[in-house]
Amino acid sequence: MALNQRRLKILNLIREDGHAKVQDLSKIFKVTDVTIRQDLEELEKMGYIEREHGGCLLYTSDAAD
C-alpha cells in the first residue's frame, strides 16, 4: 500500500529534520492535529517513525543503542 501524498510529504519533512511536532505539521498542511496524529500513527505502524509526546522522531534501527 502506497503512502498518500500528505503522508509522503510528512515523512520527507521528518527525514530532513529528524523530528517533527504535531502542531507544526498541522499548520504546514492546514489540517487538524487529529488528522496529523492519524497520519503519524500510520507512519509508525509502517515502521518509518517513532511517535513521542507532541510529535515524532525518524525511526532508526540503532535508536536503542
C-alpha positions in Angstrom: 0.0 0.0 0.0 1.5 3.4 -1.1 1.5 6.3 1.2 -0.9 9.1 0.3 0.6 12.4 -0.8 0.4 14.2 2.5 1.9 11.3 4.5 4.7 11.1 2.0 5.4 14.8 2.4 5.2 14.5 6.2 7.8 11.7 6.0 10.1 13.8 3.8 9.9 16.7 6.3 10.7 14.3 9.2 13.6 12.9 7.2 15.0 16.4 6.7 14.9 17.4 10.3 14.9 14.0 12.1 11.8 15.0 14.0 8.6 17.0 13.8 5.9 18.4 16.0 2.2 17.8 15.6 1.3 21.5 15.8 3.9 22.5 13.2 2.7 19.8 10.8 -0.9 20.8 11.4 -0.1 24.4 10.3 2.0 23.4 7.3 -0.7 21.1 5.9 -3.7 23.1 7.1 -5.3 20.1 8.8 -6.3 19.4 12.4 -4.0 18.0 15.0 -6.2 14.8 15.0 -5.5 14.3 11.3 -1.8 14.7 11.8 -1.8 12.2 14.7 -3.6 9.7 12.5 -1.0 10.2 9.8 1.8 9.7 12.3 0.1 6.6 13.7 0.1 5.1 10.2 3.7 6.1 9.6 4.6 4.5 12.9 2.8 1.3 12.1 4.7 1.1 8.8 8.0 1.4 10.7 9.1 4.8 9.4 8.9 6.9 12.6 8.6 6.7 16.4 6.0 8.8 18.0 6.6 10.8 21.1 4.6 13.3 23.1 3.6 16.1 20.8 5.4 14.8 17.7 7.7 12.1 16.3 11.2 11.1 15.5 12.6 9.5 12.5 12.9 5.7 13.2 16.4 4.4 13.2 17.3 0.8 13.8 20.0 1.7 16.2 17.8 4.0 18.3 18.2 1.7 21.3 22.0 1.6 21.1 
